[in-house]
Amino acid sequence: MRPANNAALAWGQLFRLSLCPTALADILAGSALAAAATGELELEPLLFCSTLGIYHGSMALNDWADQKEDARDRPHRPLPSAEITSRAALTAACGMILAGVSCAFFLNPALGVWMLGIATLAVGYNIWLRGPWSGPISLGACRAMHISAPAVLFATPLIETTSVIALGYGLYVFTLSRLARLETLDSSELKQAPSFYLMGCAAIFLATSVNISGEASLAPRLAATLLSLGAAVALTRRAWPLEPWTAERVQGSVGLSLRLLLLFTASATLSTGSESAWIPAALILTGYPLAHALRKAIPPT
């Protein structure tokens, strides 16, 4: 019998629990964007449960779909190492996704349909939308829809700020996903492609940060701009290594871009200019050290 701590670690890796803060941050940011239209910040706990079920269920489904590739390239993963059986992983993945969609339908039929659309895209990505372009497009669409979910729940009109930020978020995830596709290439194949995608991520950060109403409060607007500038600088510095690109450098760049998802959602929250945006933004930024600690305890790759 395998030790209980090893089994818990294996399940944590399967569900990629270290990415949990980014999933929760999407809903916090989306709630702040919805509040920009209604004037009242509302946080629905069951929506967070729906998000976690769909997101982490999809992570488990991804490992199930990638078993053969992982057996060759990542034999330490839970399924190739036989820490978790294929059937158990598939059952857990389907159960969590169904539970997540059910929570959404319980809250609101419109939200249920919206979250079902996200789940369908996520399942599609793991099963058949695996192409070099269809995969990143699917992931970007999922995250753009995800940050818009609170607006659907609270029947909030998708105002211009919300729509532009959701589009920018989807583009960022799309670009990040394209970058991640380069992780298995060698230096001769990489050339300057990673630099191109990193600069694209930096540009998206900056473009989204300037989408701020002139009537918004100055302090949150300034904080949003500073966060975006800091992220853009970090991405730009990573984009121009002194030595040729290697797979290891690309992996590190993907890790940085993933961590910056939290800065993106925090900046998006503050860009509404609402005084009530400080609370969700602070919670999102608290997730940054939490995500770092979880990555050390439960590596996502």
RAHU-V164168 format. One record per residue. N is the residue number from 0. RES is the residue in three letters. PHI is phi in whole degrees, 0 to 359 (none if undefined). Layout:
[[N | RES | PHI] [N | RES | PHI]]
This chain:
[[0 | MET | none] [1 | ARG | 287] [2 | PRO | 302] [3 | ALA | 298] [4 | ASN | 293] [5 | ASN | 293] [6 | ALA | 294] [7 | ALA | 296] [8 | LEU | 297] [9 | ALA | 298] [10 | TRP | 293] [11 | GLY | 297] [12 | GLN | 291] [13 | LEU | 300] [14 | PHE | 276] [15 | ARG | 50] [16 | LEU | 297] [17 | SER | 293] [18 | LEU | 268] [19 | CYS | 306] [20 | PRO | 302] [21 | THR | 290] [22 | ALA | 292] [23 | LEU | 294] [24 | ALA | 297] [25 | ASP | 303] [26 | ILE | 287] [27 | LEU | 298] [28 | ALA | 295] [29 | GLY | 298] [30 | SER | 293] [31 | ALA | 293] [32 | LEU | 294] [33 | ALA | 295] [34 | ALA | 294] [35 | ALA | 297] [36 | ALA | 268] [37 | THR | 265] [38 | GLY | 85] [39 | GLU | 224] [40 | LEU | 278] [41 | GLU | 237] [42 | LEU | 239] [43 | GLU | 255] [44 | PRO | 304] [45 | LEU | 292] [46 | LEU | 292] [47 | PHE | 295] [48 | CYS | 296] [49 | SER | 300] [50 | THR | 300] [51 | LEU | 295] [52 | GLY | 297] [53 | ILE | 292] [54 | TYR | 295] [55 | HIS | 283] [56 | GLY | 297] [57 | SER | 293] [58 | MET | 298] [59 | ALA | 295] [60 | LEU | 297] [61 | ASN | 298] [62 | ASP | 295] [63 | TRP | 297] [64 | ALA | 289] [65 | ASP | 259] [66 | GLN | 304] [67 | LYS | 293] [68 | GLU | 295] [69 | ASP | 293] [70 | ALA | 299] [71 | ARG | 273] [72 | ASP | 258] [73 | ARG | 224] [74 | PRO | 295] [75 | HIS | 279] [76 | ARG | 297] [77 | PRO | 303] [78 | LEU | 282] [79 | PRO | 299] [80 | SER | 277] [81 | ALA | 68] [82 | GLU | 291] [83 | ILE | 227] [84 | THR | 282] [85 | SER | 298] [86 | ARG | 295] [87 | ALA | 296] [88 | ALA | 296] [89 | LEU | 295] [90 | THR | 297] [91 | ALA | 295] [92 | ALA | 298] [93 | CYS | 296] [94 | GLY | 297] [95 | MET | 291] [96 | ILE | 296] [97 | LEU | 296] [98 | ALA | 296] [99 | GLY | 296] [100 | VAL | 293] [101 | SER | 297] [102 | CYS | 301] [103 | ALA | 294] [104 | PHE | 295] [105 | PHE | 297] [106 | LEU | 287] [107 | ASN | 190] [108 | PRO | 303] [109 | ALA | 297] [110 | LEU | 296] [111 | GLY | 301] [112 | VAL | 296] [113 | TRP | 297] [114 | MET | 289] [115 | LEU | 296] [116 | GLY | 298] [117 | ILE | 297] [118 | ALA | 297] [119 | THR | 296] [120 | LEU | 297] [121 | ALA | 295] [122 | VAL | 294] [123 | GLY | 300] [124 | TYR | 300] [125 | ASN | 287] [126 | ILE | 258] [127 | TRP | 227] [128 | LEU | 267] [129 | ARG | 255] [130 | GLY | 293] [131 | PRO | 297] [132 | TRP | 248] [133 | SER | 295] [134 | GLY | 296] [135 | PRO | 301] [136 | ILE | 297] [137 | SER | 297] [138 | LEU | 295] [139 | GLY | 298] [140 | ALA | 296] [141 | CYS | 301] [142 | ARG | 288] [143 | ALA | 296] [144 | MET | 292] [145 | HIS | 296] [146 | ILE | 290] [147 | SER | 269] [148 | ALA | 302] [149 | PRO | 300] [150 | ALA | 297] [151 | VAL | 291] [152 | LEU | 299] [153 | PHE | 268] [154 | ALA | 52] [155 | THR | 267] [156 | PRO | 301] [157 | LEU | 283] [158 | ILE | 295] [159 | GLU | 304] [160 | THR | 300] [161 | THR | 298] [162 | SER | 297] [163 | VAL | 293] [164 | ILE | 294] [165 | ALA | 298] [166 | LEU | 295] [167 | GLY | 297] [168 | TYR | 296] [169 | GLY | 299] [170 | LEU | 294] [171 | TYR | 297] [172 | VAL | 295] [173 | PHE | 301] [174 | THR | 295] [175 | LEU | 300] [176 | SER | 294] [177 | ARG | 296] [178 | LEU | 298] [179 | ALA | 297] [180 | ARG | 293] [181 | LEU | 269] [182 | GLU | 297] [183 | THR | 263] [184 | LEU | 272] [185 | ASP | 267] [186 | SER | 301] [187 | SER | 294] [188 | GLU | 272] [189 | LEU | 290] [190 | LYS | 51] [191 | GLN | 251] [192 | ALA | 301] [193 | PRO | 300] [194 | SER | 298] [195 | PHE | 300] [196 | TYR | 288] [197 | LEU | 295] [198 | MET | 294] [199 | GLY | 297] [200 | CYS | 298] [201 | ALA | 297] [202 | ALA | 296] [203 | ILE | 294] [204 | PHE | 305] [205 | LEU | 294] [206 | ALA | 296] [207 | THR | 288] [208 | SER | 292] [209 | VAL | 274] [210 | ASN | 277] [211 | ILE | 231] [212 | SER | 293] [213 | GLY | 293] [214 | GLU | 272] [215 | ALA | 287] [216 | SER | 296] [217 | LEU | 291] [218 | ALA | 300] [219 | PRO | 295] [220 | ARG | 297] [221 | LEU | 295] [222 | ALA | 297] [223 | ALA | 298] [224 | THR | 295] [225 | LEU | 295] [226 | LEU | 298] [227 | SER | 294] [228 | LEU | 297] [229 | GLY | 299] [230 | ALA | 295] [231 | ALA | 297] [232 | VAL | 296] [233 | ALA | 299] [234 | LEU | 291] [235 | THR | 294] [236 | ARG | 297] [237 | ARG | 289] [238 | ALA | 288] [239 | TRP | 235] [240 | PRO | 290] [241 | LEU | 287] [242 | GLU | 247] [243 | PRO | 301] [244 | TRP | 295] [245 | THR | 232] [246 | ALA | 300] [247 | GLU | 294] [248 | ARG | 294] [249 | VAL | 296] [250 | GLN | 300] [251 | GLY | 296] [252 | SER | 292] [253 | VAL | 296] [254 | GLY | 299] [255 | LEU | 298] [256 | SER | 298] [257 | LEU | 293] [258 | ARG | 297] [259 | LEU | 287] [260 | LEU | 304] [261 | LEU | 292] [262 | LEU | 292] [263 | PHE | 298] [264 | THR | 290] [265 | ALA | 294] [266 | SER | 297] [267 | ALA | 299] [268 | THR | 298] [269 | LEU | 288] [270 | SER | 293] [271 | THR | 292] [272 | GLY | 76] [273 | SER | 276] [274 | GLU | 294] [275 | SER | 284] [276 | ALA | 285] [277 | TRP | 298] [278 | ILE | 294] [279 | PRO | 297] [280 | ALA | 295] [281 | ALA | 296] [282 | LEU | 295] [283 | ILE | 297] [284 | LEU | 291] [285 | THR | 297] [286 | GLY | 291] [287 | TYR | 294] [288 | PRO | 294] [289 | LEU | 296] [290 | ALA | 297] [291 | HIS | 297] [292 | ALA | 295] [293 | LEU | 294] [294 | ARG | 296] [295 | LYS | 290] [296 | ALA | 279] [297 | ILE | 228] [298 | PRO | 303] [299 | PRO | 285] [300 | THR | 241]]
